[in-house]
């Protein structure tokens, strides 16, 4: 075990504490905007400095800083004592978004005496799990703050305000035999309440509701990015509390692991030698819809942050970026498919990750995952240094494979990368399930990846 890993495991947040901290993190992060705000709060408390993208950056060895993009993507880093052209970067990436139902631009409608809101499906949501849930609304509202100026207000109703009721079995007798067939346009509009002749028109009523939450005048509400979330709090579960039941484990669990690992390796500097390589975490938005956005992995944000660090820390900038990438490594952290005991035939028989068994290395021959043998060996070494073996996942040869930010980031930067994740069940459900023991194991593995030498 490395010195940095020993320091990390000695922290009060380790083991059981990390599981409870993940629960708090998810509870405070109903949307990607809130997740980034929570990360920023934690970084501020740990002494990291927030940088503004339009400003000129000046960075010194040992400095800790972060920057955000459009409220839902964040890159944080701890500058190494050596130039990145010499020591490279150790980068951990994850994504802040999860499959959900997002409100349309003009959402509120009236139908048969009910107030309803129109939604779009964001990502590959398991739609049946959104029925009969006590739902709330959260996100950001853009408000006018002056002549031609605007700012962001994060809002969270924080209580059940919406529900998508199921159709009674008496009116759909075949549902248990044939499955629930859902038309997103017709069947997913949640109910907000009852409408009457005294209820304001839908547009005015909705704008007034947003203005009240944002604490601004109705005329100052400009636009919104809002989504539904399940109000049931995340919790430990199972007879022995071996599980975590929560929404958005995919992929807030990975964001939390990246954040706690960076903070652990930063605080460990007080006891260990200063890091030669610059340590970085990149928490992207829009992975669930392909990452093709300025704030997604296909955008330039991480690359421009790395370039700025290189320029601040390199006296010789000739060929600086490719030189830095040649000594760098990217760990893409997303959740992994744990074997489902009722559907074990959906897995390859030699690749059956179990909840509580630790991090999973994900591989795919067609490069849906970035892992190759050299990259897998590095992650395996980090796991062994932390005292456990990694698990493995490869899809059945007759089933398609999902993808991650790993191949996208590796291709954009020209960097060696590995795809890993903690095993889970109910992926993309409104409420998911993971192993409580895996929280600390992934944290420890990422501490190792952030502190490993590049040889």
C-alpha positions as CSV (number, residue, x, y, z in Angstrom):
1,X,0.0,0.0,0.0
2,X,1.3,3.4,-0.9
3,X,1.9,6.2,1.6
4,X,-0.9,8.2,0.1
5,X,-3.3,5.3,0.3
6,X,-2.4,4.7,4.0
7,X,-3.1,8.4,4.7
8,X,-6.4,8.2,2.9
9,X,-7.6,5.1,4.8
10,X,-6.7,6.8,8.1
11,X,-9.2,9.6,7.4
12,X,-12.4,9.7,9.4
13,X,-14.5,9.5,6.2
14,X,-13.1,6.0,5.3
15,X,-15.1,2.8,5.1
16,X,-18.5,3.3,6.8
17,X,-18.0,7.0,6.8
18,X,-17.5,7.1,3.1
19,X,-20.8,5.3,2.5
20,X,-22.7,7.8,4.6
21,X,-20.9,10.7,2.9
22,X,-22.0,9.4,-0.5
23,X,-25.6,9.3,0.8
24,X,-25.3,13.0,1.8
25,X,-23.6,13.9,-1.5
26,X,-26.5,12.3,-3.5
27,X,-29.1,13.9,-1.3
28,X,-27.7,17.3,-2.0
29,X,-27.3,16.7,-5.7
30,X,-30.8,16.3,-7.3
31,X,-29.4,17.7,-10.6
32,X,-26.0,18.1,-12.3
33,X,-26.2,21.8,-11.4
34,X,-26.6,20.9,-7.7
35,X,-23.9,18.2,-7.9
36,X,-21.3,20.8,-9.2
37,X,-22.4,23.3,-6.6
38,X,-21.9,20.6,-3.9
39,X,-18.4,19.7,-5.3
40,X,-17.5,23.4,-5.4
41,X,-18.6,23.8,-1.7
42,X,-16.4,20.9,-0.7
43,X,-13.4,22.2,-2.7
44,X,-13.8,25.7,-1.2
45,X,-13.8,24.2,2.3
46,X,-10.6,22.2,1.5
47,X,-8.8,25.4,0.4
48,X,-9.1,25.1,-3.4
49,X,-9.3,28.4,-5.4
50,X,-12.1,28.9,-7.9
51,X,-10.8,30.1,-11.3
52,X,-12.8,32.1,-13.8
53,X,-12.5,31.0,-17.4
54,X,-12.2,34.5,-18.9
55,X,-9.4,35.4,-16.5
56,X,-5.6,35.0,-17.0
57,X,-4.4,32.1,-14.9
58,X,-1.2,32.0,-12.9
59,X,-0.5,28.7,-11.2
60,X,2.3,27.6,-8.8
61,X,3.5,24.2,-7.7
62,X,1.3,22.7,-5.0
63,X,-1.6,25.1,-5.8
64,X,-5.1,23.7,-5.7
65,X,-7.8,25.1,-7.9
66,X,-10.9,24.4,-9.9
67,X,-13.1,25.8,-12.7
68,X,-16.6,25.2,-13.8
69,X,-18.4,25.3,-17.2
70,X,-22.0,26.3,-17.6
71,X,-22.8,25.3,-14.0
72,X,-22.8,21.5,-14.6
73,X,-19.2,20.5,-15.5
74,X,-16.2,20.9,-13.2
75,X,-12.5,20.3,-13.5
76,X,-10.4,20.5,-10.3
77,X,-6.6,20.0,-9.9
78,X,-3.6,20.0,-7.6
79,X,-0.5,21.3,-9.4
80,X,2.5,19.0,-9.2
81,X,6.0,20.2,-8.4
82,X,7.3,19.1,-11.8
83,X,6.1,20.6,-15.1
84,X,3.4,18.4,-16.9
85,X,5.8,18.1,-19.8
86,X,8.1,16.1,-17.4
87,X,5.6,14.3,-15.1
88,X,2.3,14.5,-16.9
89,X,-1.2,14.4,-15.4
90,X,-3.1,11.8,-13.4
91,X,-6.7,12.4,-14.4
92,X,-9.9,10.8,-13.1
93,X,-13.1,11.4,-15.0
94,X,-16.8,10.8,-14.3
95,X,-20.1,12.4,-15.3
96,X,-22.6,14.5,-13.3
97,X,-25.8,13.7,-15.3
98,X,-28.2,10.8,-14.9
99,X,-31.2,9.6,-17.0
100,X,-34.2,11.6,-16.0
101,X,-37.3,13.5,-17.2
102,X,-36.6,17.1,-18.1
103,X,-39.3,19.7,-18.4
104,X,-40.2,21.2,-21.8
105,X,-39.7,24.9,-22.5
106,X,-43.4,25.6,-22.0
107,X,-44.3,22.7,-19.7
108,X,-47.6,23.3,-17.9
109,X,-50.8,22.0,-19.5
110,X,-54.4,21.5,-18.4
111,X,-56.3,18.3,-19.2
112,X,-59.6,16.9,-17.7
113,X,-59.3,19.2,-14.7
114,X,-55.7,18.4,-13.8
115,X,-52.6,20.6,-14.0
116,X,-49.8,18.7,-15.7
117,X,-46.3,19.3,-17.0
118,X,-44.8,18.1,-20.3
119,X,-41.5,16.3,-20.1
120,X,-38.8,14.9,-22.4
121,X,-36.9,11.7,-21.7
122,X,-33.2,12.5,-21.0
123,X,-30.9,9.6,-21.7
124,X,-31.8,5.9,-21.5
125,X,-34.2,6.1,-18.5
126,X,-35.9,2.9,-17.4
127,X,-39.3,4.6,-17.8
128,X,-41.5,2.2,-15.9
129,X,-39.7,3.0,-12.6
130,X,-40.8,6.6,-12.7
131,X,-44.5,5.7,-12.2
132,X,-46.1,6.1,-8.7
133,X,-43.1,8.0,-7.3
134,X,-43.3,11.1,-5.1
135,X,-41.5,13.5,-7.4
136,X,-40.1,16.9,-7.0
137,X,-38.6,19.5,-9.3
138,X,-35.0,21.0,-9.3
139,X,-32.5,22.6,-11.6
140,X,-31.6,26.1,-12.5
141,X,-33.5,29.2,-13.5
142,X,-32.0,32.0,-15.5
143,X,-33.0,35.4,-14.2
144,X,-32.5,39.0,-15.2
145,X,-30.2,40.9,-12.8
146,X,-29.8,44.2,-14.7
147,X,-29.9,45.8,-18.1
148,X,-28.7,43.0,-20.4
149,X,-27.4,41.0,-17.5
150,X,-28.5,37.6,-16.2
151,X,-27.5,35.1,-13.5
152,X,-28.3,31.6,-12.4
153,X,-30.5,30.6,-9.5
154,X,-30.5,27.0,-8.4
155,X,-33.9,25.9,-7.2
156,X,-35.2,22.7,-5.5
157,X,-38.8,22.4,-4.4
158,X,-37.6,19.8,-2.0
159,X,-41.0,18.1,-1.5
160,X,-43.4,16.0,-3.5
161,X,-45.0,18.2,-6.1
162,X,-45.6,15.8,-9.0
163,X,-46.6,12.2,-9.7
164,X,-47.0,10.0,-12.7
165,X,-49.9,7.6,-11.7
166,X,-50.0,4.1,-13.2
167,X,-53.1,3.0,-15.0
168,X,-55.1,0.6,-12.9
169,X,-54.8,-3.1,-13.8
170,X,-58.6,-3.2,-14.3
171,X,-58.1,-1.0,-17.3
172,X,-54.9,-2.8,-18.6
173,X,-55.5,-6.5,-17.8
174,X,-52.5,-7.6,-20.0
175,X,-49.8,-5.5,-18.3
176,X,-48.3,-8.3,-16.2
177,X,-48.1,-10.7,-19.2
178,X,-47.1,-8.4,-22.0
179,X,-45.3,-5.6,-20.1
180,X,-45.9,-1.9,-19.7
181,X,-45.9,-0.2,-23.1
182,X,-45.1,3.5,-22.6
183,X,-45.6,6.4,-25.1
184,X,-43.4,9.2,-23.6
185,X,-45.6,11.9,-25.0
186,X,-48.9,10.5,-23.9
187,X,-48.1,8.6,-20.7
188,X,-45.3,10.4,-18.8
189,X,-46.9,13.9,-18.1
190,X,-46.9,14.2,-14.3
191,X,-49.8,15.6,-12.4
192,X,-49.1,18.8,-10.4
193,X,-52.5,19.4,-9.0
194,X,-56.1,20.3,-9.8
195,X,-57.1,23.1,-12.2
196,X,-60.1,25.3,-11.7
197,X,-61.6,28.4,-13.3
198,X,-59.7,30.5,-10.9
199,X,-56.3,28.9,-11.7
200,X,-54.1,31.3,-13.8
201,X,-53.4,30.4,-17.4
202,X,-50.7,27.6,-17.6
203,X,-47.8,29.9,-18.8
204,X,-48.4,32.5,-16.1
205,X,-48.9,29.9,-13.4
206,X,-45.7,28.2,-14.1
207,X,-43.7,31.4,-14.4
208,X,-45.1,32.5,-11.0
209,X,-44.1,29.2,-9.5
210,X,-40.5,29.6,-10.7
211,X,-40.3,33.2,-9.6
212,X,-41.3,32.2,-6.1
213,X,-38.7,29.5,-5.9
214,X,-36.0,31.7,-7.3
215,X,-37.1,34.6,-5.1
216,X,-37.3,37.1,-8.0
217,X,-40.1,39.0,-9.7
218,X,-42.1,37.1,-12.3
219,X,-40.9,39.4,-15.1
220,X,-37.3,38.6,-14.2
221,X,-37.6,34.9,-15.0
222,X,-35.9,34.3,-18.4
223,X,-35.6,30.6,-18.8
224,X,-35.1,27.3,-17.0
225,X,-33.4,23.9,-17.0
226,X,-35.5,21.7,-14.7
227,X,-35.9,18.0,-14.1
228,X,-37.9,15.7,-12.0
229,X,-36.3,13.6,-9.2
230,X,-37.6,11.1,-6.6
231,X,-37.9,12.6,-3.2
232,X,-37.3,9.3,-1.4
233,X,-34.0,9.8,0.4
234,X,-30.9,7.6,-0.3
235,X,-30.2,5.1,2.4
236,X,-28.3,2.0,3.4
237,X,-30.4,-1.1,3.0
238,X,-30.5,-4.9,3.3
239,X,-30.6,-6.9,6.5
240,X,-26.9,-6.2,7.1
241,X,-26.9,-2.8,5.4
242,X,-24.7,-4.2,2.6
243,X,-26.5,-2.1,0.0
244,X,-27.1,1.5,-0.9
245,X,-30.5,2.4,-2.3
246,X,-30.5,5.7,-4.1
247,X,-31.3,7.6,-7.2
248,X,-28.5,8.8,-9.5
249,X,-25.9,6.3,-8.3
250,X,-25.0,6.3,-12.0
251,X,-22.9,8.3,-11.9
252,X,-22.9,10.5,-8.8
253,X,-21.2,7.6,-7.0
254,X,-18.2,8.0,-9.3
255,X,-18.2,11.8,-9.0
256,X,-18.1,11.3,-5.2
257,X,-15.2,8.8,-5.5
258,X,-13.2,11.1,-7.7
259,X,-13.8,14.1,-5.4
260,X,-13.0,12.3,-2.2
261,X,-9.8,10.8,-3.7
262,X,-8.6,14.2,-4.9
263,X,-9.2,15.7,-1.5
264,X,-7.5,12.8,0.2
265,X,-4.4,13.0,-1.9
266,X,-4.3,16.7,-1.5
267,X,-4.6,16.6,2.3
268,X,-2.0,13.8,2.4
269,X,0.6,16.2,1.0
270,X,1.0,17.4,4.6
271,X,2.5,14.0,5.5
272,X,4.0,12.8,2.3
273,X,6.4,14.2,-0.3
274,X,4.9,16.7,-2.7
275,X,3.5,15.1,-5.9
276,X,5.5,15.4,-9.1
277,X,2.5,15.0,-11.4
278,X,-0.5,17.2,-11.5
279,X,-3.6,15.5,-10.2
280,X,-6.9,16.3,-12.0
281,X,-10.6,15.3,-11.8
282,X,-13.0,16.0,-14.6
283,X,-16.7,15.8,-13.9
284,X,-18.6,16.2,-17.2
285,X,-22.3,16.7,-18.0
286,X,-24.2,15.2,-20.9
287,X,-22.6,11.7,-20.9
288,X,-26.0,10.0,-20.9
289,X,-26.9,11.6,-24.2
290,X,-23.5,11.0,-26.0
291,X,-21.3,13.8,-24.6
292,X,-21.6,15.8,-27.7
293,X,-21.8,19.3,-26.2
294,X,-19.4,22.0,-25.0
295,X,-19.8,20.8,-21.4
296,X,-19.5,17.1,-22.4
297,X,-16.5,14.9,-22.9
298,X,-16.5,15.7,-26.6
299,X,-16.1,19.4,-25.8
300,X,-12.8,21.2,-25.2
301,X,-13.1,22.1,-21.5
302,X,-10.7,19.6,-20.0
303,X,-8.2,20.0,-22.8
304,X,-8.1,23.8,-22.4
305,X,-7.7,23.5,-18.7
306,X,-4.7,21.1,-19.2
307,X,-3.2,23.4,-21.8
308,X,-3.4,26.4,-19.4
309,X,-1.8,24.4,-16.6
310,X,1.0,23.4,-19.0
311,X,1.6,27.0,-20.1
312,X,1.7,28.2,-16.5
313,X,4.2,25.5,-15.5
314,X,6.4,25.0,-18.5
315,X,9.4,27.2,-19.4
316,X,9.8,25.3,-22.7
317,X,6.4,25.1,-24.4
318,X,7.6,23.5,-27.6
319,X,5.5,20.4,-28.3
320,X,4.4,20.8,-24.7
321,X,0.9,19.2,-24.9
322,X,1.8,16.0,-26.7
323,X,4.9,15.6,-24.4
324,X,2.6,16.0,-21.3
325,X,0.0,13.5,-22.7
326,X,2.8,10.9,-23.3
327,X,3.4,10.8,-19.5
328,X,-0.3,11.0,-18.5
329,X,-3.1,8.6,-17.7
330,X,-6.9,8.9,-17.6
331,X,-9.1,6.8,-15.4
332,X,-12.7,6.8,-16.7
333,X,-15.1,6.0,-13.8
334,X,-18.6,5.0,-14.5
335,X,-20.8,2.4,-12.9
336,X,-20.7,-1.3,-14.0
337,X,-23.3,-4.0,-14.4
338,X,-23.3,-6.3,-11.4
339,X,-24.6,-9.8,-12.0
340,X,-28.4,-9.9,-11.4
341,X,-29.2,-13.2,-9.6
342,X,-32.6,-13.4,-11.4
343,X,-31.0,-12.7,-14.8
344,X,-27.5,-14.2,-14.6
345,X,-27.8,-15.4,-18.2
346,X,-27.5,-11.8,-19.4
347,X,-23.8,-11.9,-18.4
348,X,-20.8,-13.8,-19.8
349,X,-20.1,-16.7,-17.5
350,X,-16.5,-15.6,-16.8
351,X,-17.4,-12.0,-16.1
352,X,-19.9,-11.8,-13.2
353,X,-19.1,-8.7,-11.0
354,X,-20.8,-8.9,-7.6
355,X,-21.9,-6.0,-5.4
356,X,-19.4,-5.5,-2.6
357,X,-16.6,-7.2,-4.6
358,X,-14.8,-4.0,-5.5
359,X,-14.1,-2.0,-8.6
360,X,-14.7,-3.5,-12.0
361,X,-12.4,-3.2,-15.1
362,X,-14.6,-2.9,-18.2
363,X,-13.3,-4.0,-21.6
364,X,-14.7,-4.2,-25.1
365,X,-13.0,-5.4,-28.3
366,X,-14.7,-2.7,-30.4
367,X,-13.5,0.1,-28.1
368,X,-16.8,1.0,-26.5
369,X,-14.5,1.1,-23.4
370,X,-11.0,2.5,-23.6
371,X,-9.3,-0.3,-21.7
372,X,-6.4,-2.2,-23.1
373,X,-4.1,-4.7,-21.3
374,X,-1.5,-2.0,-20.4
375,X,-4.2,0.3,-18.9
376,X,-5.8,-2.6,-17.1
377,X,-2.5,-3.6,-15.6
378,X,-2.1,-0.1,-14.1
379,X,-5.5,-0.2,-12.4
380,X,-4.9,-3.8,-11.2
381,X,-1.7,-2.6,-9.6
382,X,-3.6,0.2,-7.8
383,X,-6.2,-2.2,-6.5
384,X,-3.6,-4.7,-5.3
385,X,-1.7,-1.9,-3.5
386,X,-5.0,-1.1,-1.7
387,X,-5.4,-4.7,-0.7
388,X,-7.9,-6.2,-3.1
389,X,-8.3,-7.6,-6.6
390,X,-10.4,-5.8,-9.3
391,X,-13.4,-7.5,-10.9
392,X,-13.8,-7.8,-14.7
393,X,-16.7,-7.1,-17.0
394,X,-17.0,-8.0,-20.7
395,X,-20.4,-8.1,-22.4
396,X,-21.8,-11.3,-23.9
397,X,-20.7,-11.6,-27.5
398,X,-24.4,-11.5,-28.6
399,X,-25.3,-8.4,-26.7
400,X,-24.4,-4.7,-27.5
401,X,-22.1,-2.8,-25.2
402,X,-22.7,0.7,-23.8
403,X,-20.0,3.3,-23.9
404,X,-18.5,5.9,-21.6
405,X,-16.4,9.1,-21.6
406,X,-13.2,6.9,-21.6
407,X,-12.9,6.4,-25.4
408,X,-14.0,9.9,-26.1
409,X,-11.4,11.5,-23.8
410,X,-8.7,9.1,-24.8
411,X,-9.2,9.9,-28.5
412,X,-9.5,13.7,-27.9
413,X,-6.4,14.0,-25.8
414,X,-4.3,11.1,-27.2
415,X,-3.9,9.7,-23.7
416,X,-3.8,6.2,-22.3
417,X,-7.0,5.3,-20.5
418,X,-8.8,2.6,-18.6
419,X,-12.6,2.3,-18.0
420,X,-13.7,1.1,-14.5
421,X,-16.7,1.3,-12.3
422,X,-18.4,0.1,-9.2
423,X,-20.9,-2.8,-9.7
424,X,-24.6,-2.0,-9.4
425,X,-28.1,-3.2,-10.1
426,X,-31.2,-1.4,-11.4
427,X,-29.0,0.8,-13.6
428,X,-30.9,3.7,-15.1
429,X,-33.9,3.1,-12.8
430,X,-35.5,6.0,-11.0
431,X,-33.9,4.3,-7.9
432,X,-30.8,2.2,-8.1
433,X,-28.8,-0.2,-6.0
434,X,-25.1,-0.6,-5.2
435,X,-22.8,-2.2,-2.6
436,X,-21.9,-0.2,0.5
437,X,-18.4,-1.8,0.7
438,X,-17.6,-0.7,-2.8
439,X,-17.6,3.0,-1.9
440,X,-14.3,2.8,0.1
441,X,-12.7,0.3,-2.4
442,X,-13.3,2.6,-5.4
443,X,-12.0,5.6,-3.3
444,X,-8.8,3.7,-2.4
445,X,-8.2,2.6,-6.0
446,X,-8.6,6.1,-7.3
447,X,-6.2,7.4,-4.6
448,X,-3.7,4.9,-6.1
449,X,-4.4,6.1,-9.7
450,X,-3.9,9.7,-8.7
451,X,-0.6,9.1,-7.0
452,X,0.9,6.4,-9.2
453,X,4.3,7.0,-11.0
454,X,4.2,6.7,-14.8
455,X,6.7,4.1,-15.9
